[in-house]
């Protein structure tokens, strides 16, 4: 809105640069949007890698706890834990005997929805994730986890004591 006191108002002459600022602003917004999308993709990748590392750590903690439970079994008692809570407080002993400090959730699904691997004689011989996502890491595992090489999903990463023979392939 222009206010003019005269009949004719002064208008600057139109040049090629009239809409240049608007076009430059639109291009800048598009570049910022693409950079933000790229950053979000990298952050998602890093989040999955961190969850994968945590899964390897937590799964190994459960495997070691099951191993300690089995190796401390009194004569005539069930060899494997009947439920994961038995690893928090062993019901076979009158005193408090713990193999895990707390029940860890599955780092990939972020819930306590572990899939239990049954032992041939009853009880639980291992766990694995309920996630069917494809892992980032496919090689370079530790000695205990060498079987995870080339597995196509986290659900195939089984943490068992002894080695899983009944694990899903």
N, C-alpha and C positions, 0 to 999 in steps of 0.2 A: 504494500500500500504506500503510495507516494503522495505526499502532500505538495501540491504546487499552488503557488499564488498566481502564477501566470497561466495563460492559456496553453502554452507549450512547456513541457517539462524537459529537462535535459536527460537524455538517455545515453549511457556510454555505448560506443559502437560495439557491435557483436564481432567477436573474433573467434578463432579456432580454439582458444583456451578457455572458453566460457564454461564448459562442462568437465574440464580436466580434473578439477579437485574432486568432483563427485566420482568420476571413474577411478581415480587413484585411491579414494577411500574404499570403494567396492572391491578393488583388487587387494588392498591391504586386509580387509575383512576376510576375503577368501583365503589368503595365505595364512592368516592367523587360525582360521578354521581347520585348514589342512594340517598345520603344525600341531594343533590340539588333538586332532584325531590320531595322528602318528604317535604322540606322547601317550595317549590313552592305550593304544595298542601295545606299546612297549611296557607300560605299567602292568597291563594284564598278563603279559608274558612273564614279567619278573615276579608277579604275585603267584602264578602257577609254579614257577621254578622254586620259590620259597616254600610253597605248600608241598611240593615234591620232596625237597630236602627234609622237611619236617616229617613227612610220611615215612621216609627211610629211617629217621631217628626214632620216632615213636613205635614203628613196627618192630625195630630191633629191640626196643625196651620190652615190648610184649613178648618177643621170642625169648629173650634172656630170662624174663620172669617165669615163663612156662618151663624153661629148662631148669631153673632153680627149684621150682615147685616139684617137678618130676624127680630130680636128684635128691630131694629131701623127703621123699615119700616113705613113711614108716611101713614096715612089713604088714601086709594084709589090708592096706588102705587103697583107695582109688588112686591110680597113678597120675592121671591128668585132672586138671581143674574141671569141675562140672559147669562153672560159669565164670565170667571174667572177674566178678567180685571176689572170688576165692583167691585171686592174686593180691587183693588189697588186704585181706585178713584170712589166713589159712584156717578153715574150720576143723582141720584134722588135729590141731594142737590146742591145748587149753590156754596157753599164753598167746600174746599177739605176735604173729609171725607174718611179715609183709614182704612181698616180692615186687610190688609197685607202690609208689607213693600215692598216686591217684589214678583214676580211670581217665585216660587221654581220649579226646574225641578224634575222629578221623580228620586230619588236616585238609584233605581234598574236599570232602563234603561238608566239613565244619559241623558235623553231628556225631553223636555216639552210635552210629549205625554200622558198626563193624560186622562183616560177614565171618562167621565162625567156621573153622575147618575142624570137622569132627575127627577124633582119634579112633583107630580101629577097635580099641577095647572100651570105648566110651569116654566121654569128656571132650575137652577142647585141646587140640594139639597146635593150633595156630589161628591166625586171623588174616584177613585181607580187606582192602577198601571196597566199598560198594560202588565206587565211581567207575564208569565205563569210558572216561576220558582217556585220550591217548597221552602217554607220558612224553615229556621233552627228552629226558635222559634215556638213552637206549644202550649205552655201553659205558665202561669205566667204573663198574660197581666194585664194592669190596668183596673179599673172598666169601663171606657169608651170603652175599646177595648176587653172586655171579649168575644165578639162574634167571635174573630179571632182564638180562640182555635180550634185546629184540622182542620183548613182550609188547603187545599192542594196546594194553589198557592197564590202568592202576589196579583193576580187579584181579589181574593175573600176577600181581606182586604179592606173593604169599609169604608170611613170616611164621614159620613153623619150627617146632623142635620135636623130633629130629627133622631132617629134610622132609618136605611135604611130598607124599606119594599119592595122596588123594586130592591134591589141589586142582582147581579148574585149569585146563590148558587153554 
